[in-house]
């Protein structure tokens, strides 16, 4: 395994972003991710300088932008690789969950065989990254048939879906008879059964309902039966501790629910429930950690700090439309740092992203943007330490792939960097009609 940056002596050759001077003096480069090198000269042959490391031991809100094919998912994968290479004591106190909307991060498991020479120029070697790939239970056979490496499946516990989430799942409103009915059914089941019921119990309760018309009942039953076919919602459900394991990098692949007609809201529900449960757990265990600190003990708990990576984040945090995941993720944005909840959001359309996600980020990594509305959206970030407008920085950026602007609110600095090459295979490249 390549030497982690933590083993590299902190010197003038390494700059750390996202970390205060006080913490740099205390921890050095432990708990950081080696993400690239500073661009010193942007001529015909760009000259690279010192290494750039990013703090990943404390909570951050990171925004990664870039037009299609510009390298945002690549940069996200580089960060995931770095979490696997943390010092064991820091790694054991961290869990990483990546929401994969396109189905490309499974290739982190495979060594990079295409860029061996470029890796050598950076004194790196190809290597797979140990990640867990979880897919919806109802889709696991499809992945196995295609030879995609999968480590397990996940399901949602039916009783953890509130009435409003069932409504979001089926695109219902309070004005719809089916919306009124599912609300009444869920409330009745929770009162009579508790938290141990599944879709069959919901269908039985709908059939027994005496307040709704037959058409509304049958319409809702049909929707529930469609949900059964997804292989996602069960009576038991996957426990959050099985997903958020200490020291693990877990890829939650929701790409199977990307565009299929009738299940567009499924991926939103997955993110909303994951975000809600993780938020609740960390809030509880953060109190335990603080009590231990007060008693003079080590600030530890059985629930690690959490990093959640979300590719195509504008799908879950839209600017001008409702989304069941939005409210949950905005809680992470606004108060997540105190309990140890970090978000890394990647998008090719920052103009469509909720403005709070843009304005509250403390680390901003931007590959090339050419759409003026997107440039205008990120211009809201413009701090006093920027000496020129974003469009001028983009104009100065080398045209080749992999370069990025980094804004760091912690050190109040701006950097132009080249993202380091990946250890692992990149499955996010564009498809082609050529076979070689």
GINORMO-V356306 format. One record per residue. N is the residue number from 1. RES is the residue in three letters. BURIAL is I if it has 16 or more other ideal C-beta (glycine too) atoms within 10 Angstrom, else O. Layout:
BEGIN
[[N | RES | BURIAL] [N | RES | BURIAL]]
END
This chain:
BEGIN
[[1 | UNK | O] [2 | UNK | I] [3 | UNK | O] [4 | UNK | I] [5 | UNK | I] [6 | UNK | I] [7 | UNK | O] [8 | UNK | I] [9 | UNK | O] [10 | UNK | I] [11 | UNK | O] [12 | UNK | O] [13 | UNK | O] [14 | UNK | I] [15 | UNK | I] [16 | UNK | I] [17 | UNK | I] [18 | UNK | I] [19 | UNK | I] [20 | UNK | O] [21 | UNK | O] [22 | UNK | O] [23 | UNK | I] [24 | UNK | I] [25 | UNK | O] [26 | UNK | O] [27 | UNK | I] [28 | UNK | I] [29 | UNK | I] [30 | UNK | I] [31 | UNK | I] [32 | UNK | I] [33 | UNK | I] [34 | UNK | I] [35 | UNK | I] [36 | UNK | I] [37 | UNK | I] [38 | UNK | I] [39 | UNK | I] [40 | UNK | O] [41 | UNK | O] [42 | UNK | O] [43 | UNK | O] [44 | UNK | O] [45 | UNK | O] [46 | UNK | O] [47 | UNK | O] [48 | UNK | I] [49 | UNK | O] [50 | UNK | O] [51 | UNK | I] [52 | UNK | I] [53 | UNK | I] [54 | UNK | I] [55 | UNK | I] [56 | UNK | I] [57 | UNK | I] [58 | UNK | I] [59 | UNK | I] [60 | UNK | I] [61 | UNK | I] [62 | UNK | I] [63 | UNK | I] [64 | UNK | I] [65 | UNK | I] [66 | UNK | I] [67 | UNK | O] [68 | UNK | O] [69 | UNK | O] [70 | UNK | I] [71 | UNK | I] [72 | UNK | I] [73 | UNK | I] [74 | UNK | I] [75 | UNK | I] [76 | UNK | I] [77 | UNK | I] [78 | UNK | I] [79 | UNK | I] [80 | UNK | I] [81 | UNK | I] [82 | UNK | I] [83 | UNK | I] [84 | UNK | I] [85 | UNK | I] [86 | UNK | I] [87 | UNK | O] [88 | UNK | O] [89 | UNK | O] [90 | UNK | I] [91 | UNK | I] [92 | UNK | O] [93 | UNK | I] [94 | UNK | I] [95 | UNK | I] [96 | UNK | I] [97 | UNK | I] [98 | UNK | I] [99 | UNK | I] [100 | UNK | I] [101 | UNK | I] [102 | UNK | O] [103 | UNK | I] [104 | UNK | I] [105 | UNK | I] [106 | UNK | I] [107 | UNK | I] [108 | UNK | I] [109 | UNK | I] [110 | UNK | I] [111 | UNK | I] [112 | UNK | I] [113 | UNK | O] [114 | UNK | O] [115 | UNK | I] [116 | UNK | O] [117 | UNK | O] [118 | UNK | O] [119 | UNK | I] [120 | UNK | O] [121 | UNK | O] [122 | UNK | I] [123 | UNK | O] [124 | UNK | I] [125 | UNK | O] [126 | UNK | I] [127 | UNK | I] [128 | UNK | I] [129 | UNK | I] [130 | UNK | O] [131 | UNK | I] [132 | UNK | I] [133 | UNK | I] [134 | UNK | I] [135 | UNK | I] [136 | UNK | I] [137 | UNK | I] [138 | UNK | I] [139 | UNK | I] [140 | UNK | I] [141 | UNK | O] [142 | UNK | O] [143 | UNK | I] [144 | UNK | O] [145 | UNK | O] [146 | UNK | O] [147 | UNK | O] [148 | UNK | I] [149 | UNK | O] [150 | UNK | I] [151 | UNK | O] [152 | UNK | O] [153 | UNK | I] [154 | UNK | I] [155 | UNK | I] [156 | UNK | I] [157 | UNK | I] [158 | UNK | I] [159 | UNK | I] [160 | UNK | O] [161 | UNK | I] [162 | UNK | I] [163 | UNK | I] [164 | UNK | I] [165 | UNK | I] [166 | UNK | I] [167 | UNK | I] [168 | UNK | I] [169 | UNK | I] [170 | UNK | I] [171 | UNK | O] [172 | UNK | I] [173 | UNK | O] [174 | UNK | O] [175 | UNK | O] [176 | UNK | I] [177 | UNK | O] [178 | UNK | I] [179 | UNK | I] [180 | UNK | I] [181 | UNK | I] [182 | UNK | I] [183 | UNK | I] [184 | UNK | I] [185 | UNK | I] [186 | UNK | I] [187 | UNK | O] [188 | UNK | O] [189 | UNK | I] [190 | UNK | O] [191 | UNK | O] [192 | UNK | O] [193 | UNK | O] [194 | UNK | O] [195 | UNK | O] [196 | UNK | O] [197 | UNK | I] [198 | UNK | I] [199 | UNK | O] [200 | UNK | O] [201 | UNK | I] [202 | UNK | I] [203 | UNK | I] [204 | UNK | O] [205 | UNK | I] [206 | UNK | I] [207 | UNK | O] [208 | UNK | O] [209 | UNK | O] [210 | UNK | O] [211 | UNK | O] [212 | UNK | I] [213 | UNK | O] [214 | UNK | O] [215 | UNK | O] [216 | UNK | I] [217 | UNK | I] [218 | UNK | O] [219 | UNK | I] [220 | UNK | I] [221 | UNK | I] [222 | UNK | O] [223 | UNK | I] [224 | UNK | I] [225 | UNK | O] [226 | UNK | O] [227 | UNK | I] [228 | UNK | I] [229 | UNK | O] [230 | UNK | I] [231 | UNK | I] [232 | UNK | I] [233 | UNK | I] [234 | UNK | I] [235 | UNK | O] [236 | UNK | O] [237 | UNK | I] [238 | UNK | I] [239 | UNK | O] [240 | UNK | I] [241 | UNK | O] [242 | UNK | O] [243 | UNK | I] [244 | UNK | I] [245 | UNK | O] [246 | UNK | O] [247 | UNK | I] [248 | UNK | I] [249 | UNK | I] [250 | UNK | I] [251 | UNK | I] [252 | UNK | I] [253 | UNK | I] [254 | UNK | I] [255 | UNK | I] [256 | UNK | I] [257 | UNK | I] [258 | UNK | O] [259 | UNK | O] [260 | UNK | O] [261 | UNK | O] [262 | UNK | O] [263 | UNK | I] [264 | UNK | O] [265 | UNK | I] [266 | UNK | I] [267 | UNK | I] [268 | UNK | I] [269 | UNK | I] [270 | UNK | I] [271 | UNK | I] [272 | UNK | I] [273 | UNK | I] [274 | UNK | I] [275 | UNK | I] [276 | UNK | I] [277 | UNK | I] [278 | UNK | I] [279 | UNK | I] [280 | UNK | O] [281 | UNK | I] [282 | UNK | I] [283 | UNK | I] [284 | UNK | O] [285 | UNK | I] [286 | UNK | I] [287 | UNK | O] [288 | UNK | O] [289 | UNK | I] [290 | UNK | O] [291 | UNK | O] [292 | UNK | O] [293 | UNK | O] [294 | UNK | O] [295 | UNK | O] [296 | UNK | O] [297 | UNK | O] [298 | UNK | O] [299 | UNK | O] [300 | UNK | O] [301 | UNK | I] [302 | UNK | O] [303 | UNK | I] [304 | UNK | I] [305 | UNK | I] [306 | UNK | I] [307 | UNK | I] [308 | UNK | I] [309 | UNK | I] [310 | UNK | I] [311 | UNK | I] [312 | UNK | I] [313 | UNK | I] [314 | UNK | I] [315 | UNK | I] [316 | UNK | I] [317 | UNK | I] [318 | UNK | I] [319 | UNK | I] [320 | UNK | O] [321 | UNK | O] [322 | UNK | O] [323 | UNK | I] [324 | UNK | I] [325 | UNK | I] [326 | UNK | I] [327 | UNK | O] [328 | UNK | I] [329 | UNK | I] [330 | UNK | I] [331 | UNK | O] [332 | UNK | I] [333 | UNK | I] [334 | UNK | O] [335 | UNK | O] [336 | UNK | I] [337 | UNK | I] [338 | UNK | O] [339 | UNK | I] [340 | UNK | I] [341 | UNK | I] [342 | UNK | I] [343 | UNK | I] [344 | UNK | I] [345 | UNK | I] [346 | UNK | I] [347 | UNK | I] [348 | UNK | I] [349 | UNK | I] [350 | UNK | I] [351 | UNK | I] [352 | UNK | I] [353 | UNK | I] [354 | UNK | I] [355 | UNK | O] [356 | UNK | I] [357 | UNK | I] [358 | UNK | I] [359 | UNK | O] [360 | UNK | I] [361 | UNK | I] [362 | UNK | I] [363 | UNK | I] [364 | UNK | I] [365 | UNK | I] [366 | UNK | I] [367 | UNK | I] [368 | UNK | I] [369 | UNK | I] [370 | UNK | O] [371 | UNK | O] [372 | UNK | O] [373 | UNK | O] [374 | UNK | I] [375 | UNK | I] [376 | UNK | O] [377 | UNK | I] [378 | UNK | I] [379 | UNK | O] [380 | UNK | O] [381 | UNK | I] [382 | UNK | O] [383 | UNK | O] [384 | UNK | O] [385 | UNK | O] [386 | UNK | I] [387 | UNK | O] [388 | UNK | O] [389 | UNK | O] [390 | UNK | I] [391 | UNK | O] [392 | UNK | O] [393 | UNK | I] [394 | UNK | I] [395 | UNK | O] [396 | UNK | O] [397 | UNK | I] [398 | UNK | I] [399 | UNK | O] [400 | UNK | O] [401 | UNK | O] [402 | UNK | I] [403 | UNK | I] [404 | UNK | I] [405 | UNK | I] [406 | UNK | I] [407 | UNK | I] [408 | UNK | I] [409 | UNK | I] [410 | UNK | I] [411 | UNK | I] [412 | UNK | O] [413 | UNK | O] [414 | UNK | I] [415 | UNK | I] [416 | UNK | I] [417 | UNK | I] [418 | UNK | I] [419 | UNK | I] [420 | UNK | I] [421 | UNK | I] [422 | UNK | I] [423 | UNK | I] [424 | UNK | I] [425 | UNK | I] [426 | UNK | I] [427 | UNK | I] [428 | UNK | I] [429 | UNK | O] [430 | UNK | O] [431 | UNK | O] [432 | UNK | O] [433 | UNK | O] [434 | UNK | O] [435 | UNK | O] [436 | UNK | O]]
END
